Amino acid sequence: AEDENGKIVGYVLAKMEEDPDDVPHGHITSLAVKRSHRRLGLAQKLMDQASRAMIENFNAKYVSLHVRKSNRAALHLYSNTLKFQISEVEPKYYADGEDAYAMKRD
């Protein structure tokens, strides 16, 4: 996402998972919006565009992501705004030992 001057103020990084034993699905690896541009709907737009691209171009059946259990702002965004659901807890997912919620949206 760019501001009115063409400066980058947000991004989403997504990929298709390549597990041949699993159904095709997309995975959000990173999402960020500059503090000064938060609460404007940019994260939702970025996530919706990335999800739509994976579904339409690569036949993704669902989209997944991981989020730190302590990241309340991101959890609120993913659960309440974007309608992702927690599918499981992954213990010690992060290098510092924190658990992650694995989340998905069909």
Secondary structure as UniProt FT lines:
FT   TURN            4..5
FT   STRAND          10..16
FT   TURN            20..21
FT   STRAND          26..33
FT   HELIX           35..37
FT   TURN            38..39
FT   HELIX           42..58
FT   STRAND          63..68
FT   TURN            69..70
FT   HELIX           72..76
FT   HELIX           77..81
FT   STRAND          85..90
FT   TURN            91..92
FT   TURN            95..96
FT   STRAND          100..105
//
